[in-house]
């Protein structure tokens, strides 16, 4: 009898399709608080199940799967589980809130509508699923808004630390952060640059949650202004920051927002944009993942450097520099054309 040769393409496709299992398993571990529970040291499954109020048999099956993903380890002699260095990133102080949010119904369910959302005349998958856009949904659903805030916060802490090492604000006295949420990035920049003052602009319901998060040491240098930056923004600042904001919008709205920043800045001002970029070619990279994510959740998109340059140009800005901030984020530095020699 001829031995069957495995079909590599089938195996590869199967591996891709099981991504849903990996994502939800890791998200479930974050929601349950597995990494936090194991922070003090190894526990048996029974001890962990008791602490997390879980069914021991089901929890053990999840833990064994997490072992296969290098999230946890199992000591065969003591029959205890612990978290790996990778698994420690699932703590509530690291990326746990982001992992938890990615498996939540409000974020997960729209992916079932991806195919429908691609059809002519359809809305984005989030709107098709929940009957309204993401930000309207969050304004009406407090638990979801808290999950969203915590997820963005955990992601932004890493971005903020990297940005303070990249962005030189030595000549800037006033910075406006548009759509800055909890003010994580602006707070980090104010701590780094003692002569800097800042304005955080976001929707009223967002700033109502943000006010309690501002560190005392920089509170006197940060003003909170509630409003819709698509309608108006504070005038006359030295610099304007859009951190992972433009990817929420189509080209028309993104250009309008950049134009508003260019017109509001002082004569020698800056417009800073922190975004993922789509890299040349067809290799897999984080930008492609984020591009589909934005299409599903907001109807927005990620862009290439060329596309970003075109947005800047239409908004009356010259793209001066593009600096790598993290593995998947770049800082684009723009200046008003009228003030920047060609």
C-alpha positions as CSV (number, residue, x, y, z in Angstrom):
1,X,0.0,0.0,0.0
2,X,1.3,3.4,-1.0
3,X,2.0,5.7,2.0
4,X,-0.1,8.9,1.9
5,X,2.0,12.0,1.4
6,X,0.7,14.9,3.5
7,X,-0.8,17.8,1.5
8,X,1.3,20.8,2.6
9,X,-1.3,23.3,1.3
10,X,-4.1,21.7,3.2
11,X,-1.9,21.7,6.4
12,X,-1.0,25.3,5.9
13,X,-4.6,26.4,5.3
14,X,-5.7,24.4,8.4
15,X,-3.1,26.2,10.4
16,X,-4.4,29.6,9.2
17,X,-8.0,28.6,10.0
18,X,-7.2,27.6,13.6
19,X,-6.1,31.2,14.3
20,X,-9.6,31.8,15.8
21,X,-8.8,29.1,18.4
22,X,-5.5,30.7,19.3
23,X,-7.0,34.2,19.6
24,X,-9.9,33.2,21.7
25,X,-7.8,31.0,24.0
26,X,-5.3,33.8,24.7
27,X,-8.2,36.2,25.1
28,X,-10.0,33.9,27.5
29,X,-6.8,33.6,29.6
30,X,-6.6,37.3,29.8
31,X,-10.3,37.7,30.7
32,X,-9.9,35.1,33.5
33,X,-6.7,36.7,34.8
34,X,-4.5,33.6,34.4
35,X,-1.2,35.6,34.2
36,X,-2.1,37.7,37.2
37,X,-3.0,34.7,39.3
38,X,0.3,33.0,38.4
39,X,2.4,36.1,39.0
40,X,3.4,34.9,42.5
41,X,4.4,31.5,41.3
42,X,3.2,28.1,40.1
43,X,-0.2,26.7,41.0
44,X,-1.9,23.4,40.4
45,X,-4.9,23.4,38.1
46,X,-7.2,22.8,41.1
47,X,-5.7,25.7,43.0
48,X,-6.0,28.0,39.9
49,X,-9.5,26.8,39.2
50,X,-10.6,27.6,42.7
51,X,-9.0,31.0,42.6
52,X,-10.5,31.9,39.2
53,X,-13.9,30.2,39.9
54,X,-13.5,27.9,36.9
55,X,-14.4,24.3,36.1
56,X,-11.1,22.5,36.8
57,X,-11.3,20.0,33.9
58,X,-12.1,22.7,31.3
59,X,-9.5,25.0,32.7
60,X,-6.8,22.3,32.5
61,X,-7.6,21.8,28.8
62,X,-7.2,25.5,28.2
63,X,-3.9,25.6,30.1
64,X,-2.5,22.6,28.2
65,X,-3.4,24.4,25.0
66,X,-1.6,27.6,26.3
67,X,1.4,25.4,27.0
68,X,1.5,24.5,23.3
69,X,1.4,28.2,22.5
70,X,4.3,28.9,24.9
71,X,2.0,31.1,27.1
72,X,2.3,28.7,30.0
73,X,4.5,25.9,31.2
74,X,3.6,22.7,33.1
75,X,5.9,21.0,35.6
76,X,5.3,17.3,35.2
77,X,6.7,16.4,38.6
78,X,4.7,18.8,40.7
79,X,1.8,19.0,38.2
80,X,1.7,22.8,38.4
81,X,1.4,25.5,35.8
82,X,3.2,28.8,35.5
83,X,3.5,31.6,32.9
84,X,6.3,32.0,30.5
85,X,8.0,35.3,29.7
86,X,5.6,35.6,26.8
87,X,2.6,34.8,29.1
88,X,3.6,37.5,31.5
89,X,2.6,40.0,28.8
90,X,-1.0,38.9,29.4
91,X,-1.1,40.5,32.8
92,X,-3.4,43.4,33.5
93,X,-0.4,45.7,33.7
94,X,0.8,44.7,30.2
95,X,-1.3,43.6,27.2
96,X,-3.9,41.6,29.1
97,X,-6.6,44.3,28.5
98,X,-6.0,44.3,24.8
99,X,-6.1,40.5,24.6
100,X,-9.3,40.5,26.6
101,X,-10.9,43.1,24.4
102,X,-10.0,41.3,21.2
103,X,-12.1,38.4,22.2
104,X,-15.1,40.4,23.5
105,X,-18.4,40.2,21.6
106,X,-18.4,43.8,20.5
107,X,-15.0,43.3,18.8
108,X,-15.2,39.7,17.8
109,X,-18.8,39.4,16.4
110,X,-18.2,41.8,13.4
111,X,-15.7,39.5,11.9
112,X,-18.5,37.1,11.0
113,X,-19.8,39.9,8.8
114,X,-16.6,40.5,6.9
115,X,-17.8,38.9,3.6
116,X,-21.1,40.8,3.8
117,X,-19.3,44.1,4.4
118,X,-17.3,43.7,1.2
119,X,-20.4,43.7,-1.0
120,X,-21.4,46.9,-2.8
121,X,-23.4,49.3,-0.7
122,X,-22.6,47.6,2.6
123,X,-21.5,49.4,5.7
124,X,-18.4,48.4,7.7
125,X,-18.8,45.1,9.5
126,X,-19.1,46.6,12.9
127,X,-22.0,48.8,11.8
128,X,-23.6,45.9,10.0
129,X,-23.4,43.9,13.3
130,X,-24.2,46.4,15.9
131,X,-26.4,48.8,14.0
132,X,-24.1,51.8,14.5
133,X,-20.5,52.8,14.2
134,X,-17.9,52.0,16.8
135,X,-17.8,55.3,18.6
136,X,-21.6,55.7,18.7
137,X,-21.7,52.2,20.2
138,X,-19.2,53.0,22.8
139,X,-21.0,56.2,23.8
140,X,-24.1,54.1,24.6
141,X,-22.4,51.0,26.2
142,X,-20.4,51.8,29.3
143,X,-19.0,48.3,29.9
144,X,-17.8,48.1,26.3
145,X,-16.3,51.6,26.5
146,X,-14.3,50.6,29.6
147,X,-13.0,47.5,27.9
148,X,-12.1,49.6,24.8
149,X,-10.3,52.2,27.0
150,X,-8.3,49.6,28.8
151,X,-7.3,47.9,25.6
152,X,-6.2,51.1,23.9
153,X,-4.3,52.1,27.1
154,X,-2.4,48.8,27.2
155,X,-1.4,49.2,23.6
156,X,-0.6,52.9,23.9
157,X,1.7,52.5,26.9
158,X,4.3,50.8,24.7
159,X,3.8,53.3,21.9
160,X,4.2,56.2,24.4
161,X,7.5,54.9,25.8
162,X,8.9,54.5,22.3
163,X,7.7,57.8,21.0
164,X,9.4,59.7,23.8
165,X,12.7,58.3,22.5
166,X,11.9,59.3,18.9
167,X,10.1,62.6,19.0
168,X,12.2,65.7,19.6
169,X,10.1,68.5,21.1
170,X,12.9,70.8,22.3
171,X,11.5,73.6,20.2
172,X,7.8,73.1,21.0
173,X,6.0,74.8,23.8
174,X,2.4,73.8,23.2
175,X,1.2,70.4,21.8
176,X,-2.4,69.5,20.9
177,X,-3.2,65.7,21.1
178,X,-6.3,65.1,19.0
179,X,-8.2,62.0,20.0
180,X,-5.7,61.1,22.7
181,X,-8.1,59.1,24.8
182,X,-6.7,58.7,28.3
183,X,-3.8,61.0,27.5
184,X,-1.2,58.3,27.8
185,X,1.0,59.6,25.1
186,X,0.6,63.3,26.0
187,X,1.3,62.5,29.6
188,X,4.5,60.7,28.7
189,X,5.7,63.6,26.5
190,X,4.9,66.1,29.2
191,X,7.0,64.1,31.7
192,X,9.8,64.0,29.2
193,X,9.7,67.7,28.2
194,X,9.3,69.8,31.3
195,X,8.8,73.1,29.4
196,X,6.0,71.6,27.3
197,X,2.3,72.2,27.9
198,X,-0.5,70.2,26.2
199,X,-4.1,70.1,25.2
200,X,-6.0,66.8,25.1
201,X,-9.0,66.9,22.7
202,X,-11.6,64.1,22.7
203,X,-15.3,63.5,23.0
204,X,-17.0,64.5,26.2
205,X,-17.8,61.0,27.3
206,X,-14.1,60.0,26.7
207,X,-12.7,62.9,28.7
208,X,-15.2,62.1,31.5
209,X,-13.3,58.9,32.0
210,X,-9.9,60.4,31.3
211,X,-9.9,63.2,33.9
212,X,-9.2,60.7,36.7
213,X,-6.2,59.2,34.9
214,X,-4.0,62.4,34.6
215,X,-0.9,62.2,36.8
216,X,-0.7,64.9,39.4
217,X,2.8,65.9,38.4
218,X,1.7,67.1,34.9
219,X,-1.9,68.0,35.6
220,X,-1.2,71.8,35.6
221,X,0.4,71.5,32.2
222,X,-2.4,69.5,30.5
223,X,-5.8,71.0,29.5
224,X,-8.7,68.8,28.6
225,X,-11.0,70.1,25.9
226,X,-14.2,68.2,25.0
227,X,-15.2,68.4,21.4
228,X,-15.4,66.8,17.9
229,X,-12.1,67.4,16.1
230,X,-13.9,67.0,12.8
231,X,-15.7,70.3,13.5
232,X,-13.1,72.4,15.3
233,X,-9.7,72.2,17.1
234,X,-7.7,74.5,19.3
235,X,-5.9,77.2,17.4
236,X,-2.3,78.5,17.5
237,X,-0.4,75.6,19.0
238,X,3.2,74.8,18.0
239,X,2.3,71.2,17.1
240,X,-0.6,68.8,16.6
241,X,-0.4,65.1,17.2
242,X,-2.7,62.5,15.6
243,X,-1.8,59.1,17.1
244,X,-3.5,56.2,15.3
245,X,-6.4,58.5,14.4
246,X,-6.2,58.9,10.6
247,X,-6.6,55.1,10.0
248,X,-10.1,55.4,11.4
249,X,-11.3,57.4,8.4
250,X,-11.5,57.4,4.7
251,X,-9.3,59.7,2.6
252,X,-11.7,62.6,2.5
253,X,-12.1,62.8,6.3
254,X,-8.4,62.2,6.9
255,X,-7.5,65.0,4.5
256,X,-10.0,67.4,6.1
257,X,-8.5,66.6,9.6
258,X,-4.9,67.2,8.4
259,X,-6.0,70.4,6.7
260,X,-7.6,71.6,9.9
261,X,-4.3,70.9,11.8
262,X,-2.2,72.7,9.1
263,X,-4.4,75.8,9.3
264,X,-4.5,75.8,13.1
265,X,-0.7,75.5,13.7
266,X,1.5,78.6,14.2
267,X,3.5,79.7,11.2
268,X,6.5,77.4,11.9
269,X,4.4,74.6,13.4
270,X,4.4,70.9,13.1
271,X,1.8,68.2,12.4
272,X,2.9,64.8,13.8
273,X,1.1,61.6,12.7
274,X,1.7,58.3,14.3
275,X,0.4,55.4,12.2
276,X,1.1,51.9,10.9
277,X,2.3,51.9,7.3
278,X,1.7,49.4,4.6
279,X,5.1,48.2,3.4
280,X,6.0,47.7,-0.3
281,X,5.5,44.3,-1.8
282,X,3.2,41.5,-0.7
283,X,5.0,40.1,2.4
284,X,3.0,39.5,5.5
285,X,3.5,42.3,8.1
286,X,1.5,44.0,10.9
287,X,0.3,46.8,8.6
288,X,-1.8,44.3,6.6
289,X,-3.4,42.9,9.7
290,X,-4.3,46.3,11.0
291,X,-5.6,47.3,7.6
292,X,-8.2,44.5,7.7
293,X,-8.9,45.3,11.3
294,X,-9.7,48.9,10.5
295,X,-11.9,47.9,7.5
296,X,-13.9,45.6,9.8
297,X,-14.2,47.8,12.9
298,X,-14.3,51.4,11.7
299,X,-14.5,51.3,7.9
300,X,-11.0,53.0,7.8
301,X,-7.7,51.9,6.4
302,X,-4.0,51.7,6.8
303,X,-1.9,53.5,4.2
304,X,1.5,53.3,2.5
305,X,4.0,56.0,2.9
306,X,3.1,57.2,-0.7
307,X,-0.6,57.4,0.2
308,X,0.2,59.3,3.4
309,X,2.4,61.7,1.4
310,X,-0.6,62.3,-0.9
311,X,-2.8,63.1,2.1
312,X,-0.3,65.5,3.5
313,X,0.1,67.2,0.1
314,X,-3.7,67.6,-0.3
315,X,-3.9,69.1,3.2
316,X,-1.2,71.7,2.5
317,X,1.5,69.9,4.4
318,X,5.0,68.8,3.3
319,X,6.0,65.4,4.7
320,X,9.5,66.1,6.0
321,X,10.5,62.9,7.8
322,X,9.3,59.4,8.5
323,X,10.8,57.8,11.6
324,X,10.4,54.2,12.9
325,X,8.9,54.2,16.4
326,X,8.0,50.6,17.0
327,X,8.0,47.4,14.8
328,X,4.7,48.5,13.3
329,X,4.4,52.2,13.8
330,X,6.0,55.2,12.2
331,X,6.0,58.9,13.0
332,X,5.4,61.2,10.0
333,X,6.5,64.7,10.5
334,X,4.7,67.4,8.5
335,X,5.1,71.2,8.1
336,X,2.8,73.7,6.4
337,X,3.9,74.1,2.9
338,X,3.9,77.8,3.0
339,X,6.4,77.8,5.8
340,X,8.6,75.0,4.4
341,X,11.0,75.7,1.6
342,X,10.9,73.2,-1.3
